[in-house]
């Protein structure tokens, strides 16, 4: 057990996120995004040793709920695979912000404790998608996330370096963030908030706290994601030079 990710601390993190609707037990476990946010924050804080504890905590919650509901083996397996994929996808997505090496180390830590039957063997992204399709998909997701600020921010990225504008839209939003349906748009915003808080980049934290609400997060949910990220980062030894933006209502 990692000292930075004890069962009591993880249970506390899980309790911070308010579930807004009644769900069956296993669906409630999957729908609470605390484990995506926490795993992303540990990885982005360069403390990948916290990630296996997050996996075990969420995985045991799910298996317990499935046992209570007496799920058929195939349904249980599909839910467990989805849990694993959601954590892997979060770590991969965050790598564009916290760095490829931290993403790799986080995924290695998760892989080492992952049951063989829950390890993916094939690429989830469609490798036959054309570059033009990635461009269009990236533009669509970027506009959906940023809404009325999308043109200004895309313009900024293009102005500072046209390749940054292209890379962000096509590789970031088209291929990476929007490349699968494993995570909902709002959950992508959550993990980006987590990574950015750990990296001490307040300008982008403010962008994605707003984007989380554009994607459907309530004020309380966005605040919970911010708090989970801060507490994991603090536990991981992160120290900030800048104030962390608050969540402003839309």
Helices and strands as residue ranges (DSSP letters): H 7-16, H 25-31, H 34-44, G 48-50, H 51-69, H 73-98, H 100-112, G 116-118, H 131-146, G 147-149, H 150-160, H 162-166, I 167-177, H 185-199, H 202-214, H 219-235
